Amino acid sequence: MNSEQQYIDLFTQCRDMIDRHSAPLLNGQRQKAFEEFCRQGFPSKKVERYKYTDLAEAFAPDFGLNLNRLEIPVNPYEAFKCDVPNLSTSLYFLVNDAFYEKALPAVSLPEGVVVCSLKQAAEFYPELVASRYAHLARVEKDAINALNTMLAQDGLFVYVPDGVVLDRALQIVTILRSDVDLMVNRRVLIVLGKRAEAKILFCDHAANDRQFLTTQVVEVYAAEGAHLELYDLEETHARNRRFSNVYIDQAADSSVTSANITLLGGLTRNRTDVTLSGVRAEVNLYGCVVGDKEQHVDNNTLIDHRAEYGTSNQLYKYVLDDRATGAFAGRILVRENAQHSVSNERNANLCSTKEAHMYTQPMLEIYADDVKCSHGATVGQLDEQALFYMQQRGISREEARMLLKFAFVGEVIDAIALEALRDRLHHLVEKRFRGELSRCAGCRLCPPEL
């Protein structure tokens, strides 16, 4: 049996159960997604955007799914205490793929702001959700979109109305918890109104040493003049497989900063597609990857300049150790009508062992004649002369290696505007390079060792 067939059989046999524990609005998209998944199947490595990651192999194991929405016995508000000093957030939890609503943060949100379960939002805010759900993440364009839309029953909905500024960041902690190997299908919809401003931090943690397979599809709408900072921090374990597709649509004068920080994981594949639909829209994409052992991290981006005076910047840095594998493919598309666009793309990579491998593919596709665009990529090793220089001054070789790697990724961390998060990431990255356990000290969910 091929990898696709088990999911086709699952959906066919359990369709009623999936629908019963979700919302009609979400259910209405499932049949089309199912048909598209049957037509496409998982893309092979011959497909350009998947040439570095084997989806069929990743999805081949038979994972359990909580389609009957059995309650997970955990109160994350009691078990998890964020240890990011000076980071004052409104803290929410997703347990596997379900929004935890038995307890909510005491801090009140500004009038009109909604942070809730996507299932609940589909029932209480149908116009907001129906006009956007599955519109950016088109099922006919990607097998992960189709599979996720088939199976996702819940997730997160964030809405910030026109002119509202969230002073306090929203922190969404996603906890993977199960007694058996588990597949999780999570959906996120973020809508910012005109001139709205928000900072959103996602933190991925695994509370059990089980195999987890996660699909996550995120759709982001930034209206005219909106400002969004979106941070995604992954700290799971080597048995975790994560496929995240993020789609961002930006109207005129909007600004979005998105950063993917991958510190711990097994197989990670992040796809980020940004459409600069309005004039003077600006996007900044950052990525930091620390990989070791057999870890595989694949970041694939597309920035589509569709209007004049758009600006895009990308900076992704990888540090790979042991037998880790990294991949980066970034495509900049400047359409004919997108005159006066400015785009810069850079991918720098450090392979600190001979067994580590990095694949990089920066791309520019320009159809306008009045633009400023650049792209570049480098792959190198630690500078032996710099190591020797530091050793001559009493620094051990291991410490010198750590310091050089830390300095290498510092440029990405320093680009994060949220100061408390930036300081905490400096600390976590240093611990990661030292081989220490990168586990939140305040978290009583995770076992001492993973």
C-alpha positions, 0 to 999 in steps of 0.5 A: 500500500502506498503512503497516500492510501491509508489516508484515503481509507481513513477519510472514507471510513471516518468521514462522519466522525471527523465532521461530527467533531468539527464545524460545518464551515470547515466540513464544507471544504473537506470533499474538494480537499479529499478529491485533490489529495486523491488526484495529487498524492504526495509529491515526489522529489522530482517536484521542484518545491519538494526536491529535498524532502521525501514526503511519501517516506515521512507519511508512510508510518501508521500514526494514530489520530484523535478523530473522536476528540478524546480529552487529553488529561492535562492543564497546561496553565498549571504545568507550563510556566514560560521562563522568558524573562520580561516577556509579558504575553497573553498566553494560550495553548493548543494541545495537539491540534485543539485549542485549550479553552477550559482556562484562559489568560486573565489579561483582557484583550482590547474590544473586538479582538478575538483569540479562540478555537477555529471551530468556535470561530467558524460557528460564531464568526462565520462571515470572517472565517468563510471569506478566508478559510482555505482561500490562500492555502489552496488544496489544488496547489499542495498535497499538505494543504489538501491533507490538512484540510481533509483532516483538521478539526480545530485550531486557532483563530486570531482577529484584530479589528481595524485600528487596534494595537495589541500592546501585549504579545500573543504567545501560543504554546503548542504541546504535543502529548500522547501515549501512542505515536500520533498524527496532529493536523492543526489549522490557524487563521490570523486576520488583521484589520486596517492599521491593526498591529500584533505580535504573535509567538508560536512555541512548539514543545513535545511532552512525550517521547513518542513519534509525532507527525504534525501538519500545520497550515497557517493563513495570514491576512494583513489589511491596509497599513497593518503591522504583524510580527510572527515568530515560530520557535520549534523545540521538540525532539528527534522523533518529531516530524513537522510540516508547516505551510504558512501563507501571507497576503498583504495589502497596501502599506502593510508590514510583516516580519516572520521568523522561523527558529528551529532549535530541536526537531527530527524532520522539519519542513517549513513552506512560507508563501508571501503575496505582496498584493498592495503597493508599498507592502513590506515583508521580512523573512528570517530563519535560524536553524541549528541541526545535529545528529540526523536532523533534517530541516527544509525551508522553502519560500516564495515572495510574490511581488504583485504591486509597485514599491514592494519591499522584501528581505530574506535572511536564513542561516543554518549551522549543521553538525554531525550528519544533519541535512539542511535545505533552503530554496527561496524564490522571488517573483517580481511581476510585470506590474510590480515596478520599483520593487526592492528585494534582497535574499541571502542564505548563509550556511555553516557545516561544522562536520564533513558529514553534514550536508546543505542544499541551497537554491536562491532564485530570482524571477523578474518581469519588471524593468525598474527594480533593485533585486539581489540574492546570494548563498554561501556554504562554508566550514569553521575557520581553522585560523580563527580557531587557532587564534582563539586557542592561542589565547587560552580558549579551548577548541570546543569553546572556540567552536561554540563561540564561532557558531554562536556569532554566525547565527547572531545576525538572525537573532539580533533582527528579532524586534521583540527584545525579551524574546531576542535575549532568550533566544541568545541564551537558548542558542548558546545552550543548544551549541553547548549540547545542553538540554534546551527545555524551558525551565518552568515546564513540568510537562516534559520528561527530564530527558528526551 
